[in-house]
């Protein structure tokens, strides 16, 4: 198992999910999220910046 630090931007207008669900869905594309935090919100663009630690299986 490997951990990675990632950043993601969530478009708050383009999702029908709750904010928590939208963040977790975006992070699942990168791995299994261990923890995440919203670090910035842009009110004009309606986006949220997320920083996260995710785990992935080792490729061997």
Residue pairs with C-beta under 8 A, 6 or more apart in sequence:
1 55
1 56
1 57
1 58
2 55
2 56
2 57
2 58
3 34
3 53
3 54
3 55
4 30
4 31
4 53
4 54
4 55
4 56
5 51
5 52
5 53
6 27
6 30
6 31
6 51
6 52
6 53
6 54
7 49
7 50
7 51
7 52
8 23
8 26
8 27
8 30
8 49
8 50
8 52
9 47
9 48
9 49
9 50
10 19
10 22
10 23
10 26
10 47
10 48
10 49
10 50
11 46
11 47
12 19
12 22
12 46
12 47
12 48
13 46
15 21
15 22
17 25
19 38
19 48
23 36
23 38
23 48
23 50
24 33
24 36
26 50
27 33
27 36
27 50
27 52
27 54
30 52
30 54
30 56
31 54
31 55
31 56
32 54
32 55
32 56
33 52
33 53
33 54
34 52
34 53
34 54
34 55
35 52
35 53
36 50
36 51
36 52
36 53
37 50
37 51
37 52
38 48
38 49
38 50
39 49
39 50
39 51
40 48
40 49
41 47
41 48
41 49
42 48
42 49
